[in-house]
């Protein structure tokens, strides 16, 4: 049982490393630094990044990538899916973006959808659910951010962490039933 979220994420990454390196175009890599924090572009822009991998070439030691997972997420399977995407970046590097080696490796490990916003396929989702069970509870309460709805509107913008779908909802309904789940299965959060 992990005591910190970073320990939980590192344990997950250690298990998933063989999935990534054993895939087509997956390359061996030193374990990345993994933290919970707001990825660049996740706040105040049209891009709703939920994870980010900074290439090892940008690291102070030039050997290990740096991965950030957004702190508003609390669903362990969703978090593992984002971590898997970022571990593919750590393996193949960031020069290819979401094309070529990244796409080959991502598809091989079971990620699907647009490569800039992947979701786990059925088989990968099952593997992530089993891994989540083995890891135990994700020791992170989540972080609520202040709503930034447009002035004069009662409707708050809520977006999907998986596919980016946007809906509008009143604070009353958020208070009554909480944040909704998107049709794709991922959590939705207030923007």
Backbone as CSV, one residue per row, in Angstrom:
resi,resn,N_x,N_y,N_z,CA_x,CA_y,CA_z,C_x,C_y,C_z
1,UNK,0.844,-1.183,0.000,0.000,0.000,0.000,0.891,1.248,0.000
2,UNK,0.667,2.110,-0.955,1.477,3.325,-1.094,1.020,4.390,-0.107
3,UNK,1.995,5.112,0.453,1.673,6.170,1.406,1.488,7.512,0.716
4,UNK,2.134,7.705,-0.428,2.012,8.975,-1.147,1.557,8.710,-2.576
5,UNK,0.999,9.725,-3.182,0.542,9.582,-4.580,1.725,9.340,-5.503
6,UNK,2.857,9.970,-5.215,4.034,9.780,-6.052,4.549,8.343,-5.953
7,UNK,4.515,7.780,-4.755,4.915,6.388,-4.584,3.977,5.477,-5.372
8,UNK,2.678,5.759,-5.303,1.675,4.988,-6.043,1.951,5.074,-7.543
9,UNK,2.197,6.297,-8.042,2.469,6.500,-9.471,3.762,5.807,-9.895
10,UNK,4.792,5.879,-9.067,6.058,5.220,-9.395,5.915,3.700,-9.401
11,UNK,5.143,3.151,-8.466,4.879,1.708,-8.463,4.129,1.299,-9.723
12,UNK,3.156,2.109,-10.122,2.405,1.841,-11.344,3.328,1.901,-12.560
13,UNK,4.173,2.929,-12.614,5.083,3.104,-13.751,6.069,1.947,-13.857
14,UNK,6.516,1.437,-12.713,7.450,0.306,-12.731,6.792,-0.925,-13.346
15,UNK,5.542,-1.147,-13.031,4.801,-2.280,-13.594,4.541,-2.079,-15.088
16,UNK,4.167,-0.876,-15.475,3.800,-0.603,-16.868,5.019,-0.471,-17.785
17,UNK,6.197,-0.303,-17.206,7.414,-0.125,-18.014,7.619,-1.298,-18.972
18,UNK,7.391,-2.522,-18.501,7.584,-3.683,-19.370,6.549,-3.714,-20.493
19,UNK,5.368,-3.171,-20.231,4.346,-3.103,-21.283,4.821,-2.185,-22.406
20,UNK,5.438,-1.065,-22.010,5.891,-0.069,-22.990,7.138,-0.560,-23.730
21,UNK,8.137,-1.021,-22.993,9.396,-1.407,-23.635,9.246,-2.693,-24.457
22,UNK,8.244,-3.490,-24.161,8.015,-4.712,-24.924,7.177,-4.500,-26.167
23,UNK,6.757,-3.272,-26.408,5.904,-2.981,-27.559,6.743,-2.553,-28.765
24,UNK,6.089,-2.493,-29.913,6.760,-2.040,-31.133,7.218,-0.596,-30.944
25,UNK,8.441,-0.306,-31.226,9.076,1.005,-31.102,9.321,1.434,-29.660
26,UNK,8.893,0.643,-28.680,9.167,0.970,-27.279,10.652,0.774,-26.999
27,UNK,11.268,1.734,-26.341,12.697,1.683,-26.058,12.926,1.693,-24.552
28,UNK,14.015,1.102,-24.118,14.379,1.144,-22.700,14.590,2.605,-22.296
29,UNK,14.222,2.926,-21.061,14.403,4.279,-20.547,14.609,4.217,-19.043
30,UNK,15.314,5.204,-18.519,15.467,5.314,-17.066,14.132,5.755,-16.489
31,UNK,13.824,5.292,-15.284,12.546,5.641,-14.663,12.403,7.155,-14.595
32,UNK,11.287,7.676,-15.105,11.100,9.125,-15.097,10.759,9.650,-13.705
33,UNK,10.928,10.946,-13.518,10.442,11.621,-12.321,8.942,11.823,-12.545
34,UNK,8.110,11.391,-11.608,6.662,11.496,-11.781,6.089,12.301,-10.629
35,UNK,5.329,13.335,-10.969,4.730,14.210,-9.965,3.278,14.505,-10.317
36,UNK,2.581,15.006,-9.332,1.226,15.500,-9.544,1.332,17.016,-9.592
37,UNK,0.845,17.611,-10.661,0.902,19.058,-10.819,0.227,19.450,-12.115
38,UNK,0.010,20.728,-12.299,-0.659,21.191,-13.502,0.304,21.189,-14.682
39,UNK,0.010,20.377,-15.698,0.839,20.408,-16.904,0.745,21.771,-17.582
40,UNK,1.797,22.142,-18.265,1.790,23.400,-19.021,0.623,23.357,-20.003
41,UNK,-0.191,24.399,-20.005,-1.321,24.456,-20.919,-2.601,23.883,-20.350
42,UNK,-2.576,23.419,-19.102,-3.792,22.822,-18.545,-4.717,23.857,-17.917
43,UNK,-4.227,25.061,-17.698,-5.054,26.095,-17.083,-4.997,27.351,-17.936
44,UNK,-6.163,27.892,-18.214,-6.231,29.174,-18.898,-5.984,29.110,-20.385
45,UNK,-6.135,27.942,-20.991,-5.980,27.872,-22.443,-6.982,26.875,-23.002
46,UNK,-7.096,26.858,-24.302,-8.035,25.934,-24.948,-7.545,24.495,-24.821
47,UNK,-6.260,24.308,-24.634,-5.695,22.976,-24.466,-5.904,22.529,-23.028
48,UNK,-6.556,21.420,-22.849,-6.823,20.918,-21.502,-5.927,19.728,-21.224
49,UNK,-4.641,19.968,-21.110,-3.688,18.894,-20.860,-3.952,18.272,-19.501
50,UNK,-4.016,16.947,-19.475,-4.219,16.237,-18.211,-2.960,15.490,-17.792
51,UNK,-1.995,15.464,-18.666,-0.707,14.855,-18.376,0.329,15.456,-19.299
52,UNK,1.575,15.361,-18.885,2.630,15.910,-19.735,3.944,15.220,-19.413
53,UNK,4.699,14.953,-20.454,6.028,14.380,-20.294,7.046,15.341,-20.896
54,UNK,7.957,15.791,-20.067,9.055,16.613,-20.552,10.199,15.665,-20.882
55,UNK,10.680,15.761,-22.093,11.723,14.877,-22.599,12.972,14.920,-21.725
56,UNK,13.685,13.800,-21.694,14.917,13.730,-20.896,15.936,14.771,-21.333
57,UNK,15.867,15.197,-22.595,16.812,16.208,-23.076,16.606,17.554,-22.376
58,UNK,15.421,17.752,-21.782,15.120,18.992,-21.073,15.456,18.887,-19.582
59,UNK,15.737,17.685,-19.126,16.005,17.447,-17.707,17.397,17.930,-17.322
60,UNK,17.534,18.327,-16.075,18.842,18.765,-15.575,19.895,17.685,-15.680
61,UNK,19.474,16.411,-15.548,20.458,15.323,-15.643,20.562,14.742,-17.049
62,UNK,19.708,15.186,-17.955,19.693,14.740,-19.364,19.467,13.231,-19.510
63,UNK,18.986,12.586,-18.445,18.822,11.140,-18.480,17.405,10.664,-18.208
64,UNK,16.627,11.462,-17.483,15.298,10.999,-17.078,14.240,12.027,-17.441
65,UNK,13.153,11.548,-18.028,12.026,12.411,-18.364,11.313,12.850,-17.088
66,UNK,10.530,13.904,-17.186,9.704,14.401,-16.077,8.240,14.311,-16.510
67,UNK,7.417,13.650,-15.702,5.999,13.456,-16.022,5.147,14.142,-14.966
68,UNK,4.112,14.852,-15.429,3.147,15.493,-14.538,1.746,14.980,-14.853
69,UNK,0.995,14.679,-13.788,-0.407,14.270,-13.900,-1.232,15.333,-13.187
70,UNK,-2.281,15.805,-13.834,-3.098,16.886,-13.285,-3.726,16.481,-11.939
71,UNK,-3.726,17.370,-10.946,-4.215,17.009,-9.616,-5.732,16.972,-9.468
72,UNK,-6.471,17.369,-10.486,-7.930,17.324,-10.385,-8.471,15.918,-10.611
73,UNK,-7.657,15.034,-11.154,-8.092,13.664,-11.413,-7.982,12.819,-10.145
74,UNK,-8.983,11.950,-9.927,-8.960,11.064,-8.763,-9.270,9.613,-9.115
75,UNK,-9.807,9.360,-10.305,-10.142,7.992,-10.690,-8.850,7.254,-11.059
76,UNK,-8.510,6.183,-10.308,-7.218,5.526,-10.523,-7.024,4.965,-11.934
77,UNK,-8.053,4.417,-12.545,-7.910,3.850,-13.892,-7.665,4.962,-14.909
78,UNK,-8.359,6.094,-14.754,-8.129,7.238,-15.638,-6.698,7.753,-15.483
79,UNK,-6.225,7.802,-14.256,-4.870,8.275,-13.978,-3.845,7.331,-14.598
80,UNK,-4.083,6.038,-14.468,-3.169,5.059,-15.073,-3.156,5.180,-16.598
81,UNK,-4.307,5.474,-17.200,-4.366,5.646,-18.657,-3.537,6.854,-19.091
82,UNK,-3.620,7.942,-18.332,-2.814,9.134,-18.638,-1.337,8.812,-18.433
83,UNK,-1.022,8.115,-17.346,0.369,7.741,-17.081,0.922,6.867,-18.205
84,UNK,0.106,5.946,-18.707,0.555,5.084,-19.813,0.932,5.933,-21.025
85,UNK,0.096,6.888,-21.375,0.360,7.795,-22.504,1.704,8.498,-22.293
86,UNK,1.914,9.009,-21.086,3.150,9.751,-20.806,4.370,8.840,-20.766
87,UNK,4.202,7.600,-20.332,5.321,6.653,-20.340,5.736,6.304,-21.770
88,UNK,4.776,6.295,-22.688,5.120,6.076,-24.101,6.016,7.226,-24.571
89,UNK,5.658,8.460,-24.182,6.522,9.602,-24.516,7.913,9.428,-23.901
90,UNK,7.971,8.989,-22.643,9.269,8.799,-21.977,10.112,7.765,-22.714
91,UNK,9.454,6.781,-23.291,10.166,5.717,-23.999,10.672,6.157,-25.371
92,UNK,9.796,6.739,-26.169,10.164,7.057,-27.559,10.705,8.469,-27.735
93,UNK,10.579,9.298,-26.696,11.018,10.690,-26.801,9.907,11.574,-27.329
94,UNK,10.138,12.866,-27.288,9.098,13.814,-27.703,9.295,14.368,-29.109
95,UNK,10.428,14.050,-29.738,10.698,14.609,-31.067,9.659,14.193,-32.104
96,UNK,9.114,12.985,-31.978,8.150,12.494,-32.963,6.731,12.968,-32.666
97,UNK,6.560,13.696,-31.570,5.218,14.160,-31.203,4.317,12.973,-30.925
98,UNK,3.169,12.949,-31.596,2.207,11.853,-31.433,2.128,11.003,-32.699
99,UNK,3.173,11.049,-33.510,3.201,10.304,-34.760,4.280,9.223,-34.708
100,UNK,4.379,8.474,-35.769,5.445,7.494,-35.955,5.649,6.574,-34.773
101,UNK,6.859,6.595,-34.185,7.155,5.685,-33.078,6.170,5.819,-31.910
102,UNK,5.734,7.053,-31.621,4.771,7.218,-30.527,3.484,6.454,-30.839
103,UNK,2.954,6.659,-32.027,1.691,6.012,-32.397,1.835,4.490,-32.389
104,UNK,2.914,3.977,-32.957,3.117,2.520,-32.986,3.135,1.948,-31.577
105,UNK,3.908,2.572,-30.698,4.040,2.102,-29.326,2.713,2.236,-28.573
106,UNK,2.044,3.374,-28.724,0.772,3.619,-28.028,-0.289,2.595,-28.434
107,UNK,-0.392,2.345,-29.713,-1.383,1.370,-30.199,-1.034,-0.030,-29.690
108,UNK,0.252,-0.365,-29.685,0.677,-1.682,-29.200,0.347,-1.908,-27.722
109,UNK,0.449,-0.872,-26.907,0.135,-1.050,-25.485,-1.368,-1.004,-25.217
110,UNK,-2.158,-0.610,-26.223,-3.614,-0.643,-26.063,-4.298,0.702,-25.994
111,UNK,-3.566,1.780,-26.288,-4.194,3.095,-26.319,-4.849,3.292,-27.684
112,UNK,-5.968,3.978,-27.697,-6.653,4.228,-28.963,-7.255,5.620,-28.963
113,UNK,-7.881,5.967,-30.091,-8.445,7.303,-30.253,-7.404,8.226,-30.846
114,UNK,-7.719,9.525,-30.877,-6.723,10.475,-31.371,-5.468,10.393,-30.496
115,UNK,-4.326,10.360,-31.112,-3.085,10.159,-30.358,-2.773,11.319,-29.412
116,UNK,-3.365,12.483,-29.625,-3.153,13.601,-28.705,-4.054,13.497,-27.478
117,UNK,-5.048,12.633,-27.515,-5.990,12.456,-26.392,-6.414,10.993,-26.333
118,UNK,-5.459,10.122,-26.059,-5.736,8.686,-26.104,-6.611,8.235,-24.943
119,UNK,-7.306,7.140,-25.184,-8.082,6.451,-24.150,-7.690,4.980,-24.222
120,UNK,-7.840,4.258,-23.122,-7.472,2.836,-23.169,-8.518,2.021,-23.917
121,UNK,-8.047,1.081,-24.749,-8.946,0.129,-25.379,-9.456,-0.830,-24.304
122,UNK,-10.368,-1.700,-24.670,-10.990,-2.609,-23.703,-9.974,-3.466,-22.955
123,UNK,-9.040,-4.076,-23.683,-8.054,-4.945,-23.040,-7.145,-4.153,-22.095
124,UNK,-6.668,-2.996,-22.544,-5.815,-2.171,-21.686,-6.598,-1.705,-20.465
125,UNK,-7.846,-1.341,-20.650,-8.662,-0.893,-19.515,-8.757,-1.996,-18.459
126,UNK,-8.927,-3.233,-18.898,-8.961,-4.355,-17.950,-7.627,-4.498,-17.221
127,UNK,-6.532,-4.376,-17.971,-5.196,-4.471,-17.354,-4.992,-3.359,-16.328
128,UNK,-5.461,-2.157,-16.662,-5.311,-1.021,-15.756,-6.188,-1.191,-14.516
129,UNK,-7.370,-1.760,-14.676,-8.239,-2.027,-13.527,-7.585,-3.033,-12.584
130,UNK,-6.981,-4.085,-13.155,-6.280,-5.073,-12.329,-5.079,-4.447,-11.625
131,UNK,-4.332,-3.638,-12.356,-3.175,-2.962,-11.764,-3.622,-2.034,-10.639
132,UNK,-4.695,-1.290,-10.872,-5.226,-0.386,-9.857,-5.607,-1.160,-8.593
133,UNK,-6.219,-2.298,-8.780,-6.593,-3.143,-7.636,-5.345,-3.584,-6.867
134,UNK,-4.309,-4.000,-7.605,-3.056,-4.446,-6.970,-2.346,-3.304,-6.231
135,UNK,-2.426,-2.092,-6.788,-1.749,-0.938,-6.190,-2.460,-0.446,-4.930
136,UNK,-3.754,-0.723,-4.820,-4.534,-0.216,-3.691,-5.041,1.190,-3.970
137,UNK,-5.610,1.774,-2.950,-6.228,3.092,-3.085,-5.202,4.145,-3.518
138,UNK,-5.620,5.025,-4.425,-4.777,6.134,-4.860,-4.819,7.194,-3.755
139,UNK,-3.695,7.437,-3.070,-3.699,8.338,-1.917,-3.667,9.818,-2.306
140,UNK,-4.730,10.259,-2.931,-4.815,11.651,-3.383,-6.280,12.070,-3.330
141,UNK,-6.614,13.114,-2.572,-8.010,13.520,-2.442,-8.543,14.306,-3.631
142,UNK,-7.691,14.670,-4.551,-8.120,15.497,-5.676,-8.030,16.963,-5.304
143,UNK,-8.091,17.788,-6.295,-8.009,19.228,-6.090,-9.094,19.887,-6.917
144,UNK,-9.928,20.642,-6.285,-10.965,21.397,-6.992,-10.378,22.748,-7.346
145,UNK,-10.596,23.163,-8.578,-10.132,24.480,-8.993,-11.332,25.406,-9.058
146,UNK,-11.083,26.680,-8.879,-12.161,27.661,-8.920,-12.779,27.695,-10.305
147,UNK,-14.117,27.651,-10.383,-14.756,27.723,-11.693,-14.472,29.066,-12.362
148,UNK,-14.262,29.000,-13.676,-13.969,30.217,-14.427,-15.018,30.433,-15.506
149,UNK,-16.271,30.216,-15.188,-17.338,30.416,-16.170,-17.394,31.865,-16.607
150,UNK,-18.042,32.105,-17.726,-18.132,33.471,-18.233,-19.034,34.297,-17.326
151,UNK,-18.744,35.585,-17.199,-19.509,36.461,-16.320,-20.938,36.577,-16.827
152,UNK,-21.855,36.535,-15.887,-23.260,36.691,-16.236,-23.941,35.376,-16.585
153,UNK,-23.194,34.308,-16.718,-23.779,33.016,-17.061,-23.882,32.165,-15.812
154,UNK,-25.021,31.507,-15.646,-25.185,30.598,-14.518,-24.608,29.235,-14.844
155,UNK,-24.376,28.992,-16.111,-23.885,27.678,-16.517,-22.366,27.620,-16.431
156,UNK,-21.893,26.558,-15.810,-20.461,26.341,-15.691,-20.013,25.363,-16.768
157,UNK,-18.845,25.605,-17.298,-18.278,24.738,-18.327,-17.636,23.530,-17.649
158,UNK,-18.015,22.332,-18.119,-17.461,21.086,-17.601,-16.902,20.341,-18.806
159,UNK,-15.664,19.840,-18.680,-15.062,19.140,-19.811,-14.575,17.762,-19.392
160,UNK,-14.502,16.867,-20.391,-14.080,15.486,-20.169,-12.561,15.410,-20.182
161,UNK,-12.006,14.698,-19.197,-10.556,14.532,-19.122,-10.038,13.561,-20.179
162,UNK,-10.936,12.762,-20.758,-10.512,11.784,-21.750,-10.598,12.309,-23.167
163,UNK,-11.813,12.715,-23.568,-12.017,13.075,-24.980,-12.160,14.571,-25.215
164,UNK,-12.277,15.362,-24.143,-12.384,16.804,-24.302,-13.796,17.314,-24.524
165,UNK,-14.797,16.439,-24.471,-16.194,16.844,-24.638,-16.534,17.941,-23.630
166,UNK,-17.295,18.942,-24.052,-17.655,20.062,-23.191,-19.167,20.112,-23.034
167,UNK,-19.616,20.289,-21.790,-21.029,20.533,-21.510,-21.119,21.710,-20.554
168,UNK,-22.307,22.226,-20.369,-22.535,23.304,-19.405,-23.574,22.824,-18.409
169,UNK,-23.360,23.192,-17.134,-24.225,22.728,-16.062,-24.271,23.801,-14.977
170,UNK,-25.349,23.842,-14.209,-25.434,24.831,-13.139,-24.742,24.309,-11.883
171,UNK,-24.348,25.238,-11.029,-23.707,24.884,-9.764,-24.648,24.047,-8.908
172,UNK,-25.943,24.335,-9.017,-26.946,23.591,-8.246,-26.824,22.093,-8.520
173,UNK,-26.716,21.717,-9.809,-26.628,20.296,-10.155,-25.283,19.695,-9.776
174,UNK,-24.236,20.494,-9.865,-22.933,20.006,-9.415,-22.960,19.713,-7.914
175,UNK,-23.618,20.600,-7.154,-23.724,20.393,-5.707,-24.598,19.187,-5.376
176,UNK,-25.668,19.006,-6.153,-26.618,17.924,-5.890,-26.066,16.547,-6.237
177,UNK,-25.476,16.415,-7.429,-25.048,15.089,-7.904,-23.555,14.973,-8.181
178,UNK,-22.830,16.071,-8.118,-21.393,16.037,-8.378,-21.075,16.155,-9.862
179,UNK,-19.798,16.077,-10.167,-19.371,16.205,-11.558,-19.788,14.969,-12.340
180,UNK,-20.276,15.155,-13.560,-20.755,14.020,-14.349,-19.613,13.180,-14.919
181,UNK,-19.975,12.010,-15.426,-19.058,11.148,-16.152,-19.429,11.233,-17.625
182,UNK,-18.436,11.371,-18.468,-18.659,11.498,-19.910,-19.110,10.156,-20.488
183,UNK,-19.709,10.199,-21.639,-20.119,8.994,-22.346,-18.943,8.094,-22.694
184,UNK,-17.737,8.650,-22.782,-16.545,7.842,-23.082,-16.030,7.121,-21.839
185,UNK,-16.604,7.454,-20.660,-16.220,6.768,-19.430,-15.262,7.531,-18.532
186,UNK,-14.715,8.643,-18.986,-13.783,9.411,-18.173,-14.531,10.425,-17.308
187,UNK,-13.854,10.902,-16.263,-14.409,11.928,-15.391,-14.521,13.241,-16.157
188,UNK,-15.510,14.052,-15.765,-15.621,15.406,-16.291,-15.335,16.336,-15.131
189,UNK,-14.659,17.447,-15.407,-14.297,18.396,-14.361,-14.689,19.810,-14.783
190,UNK,-14.927,20.658,-13.763,-15.267,22.047,-14.019,-14.027,22.758,-14.536
191,UNK,-14.192,23.502,-15.601,-13.084,24.251,-16.194,-12.873,25.531,-15.420
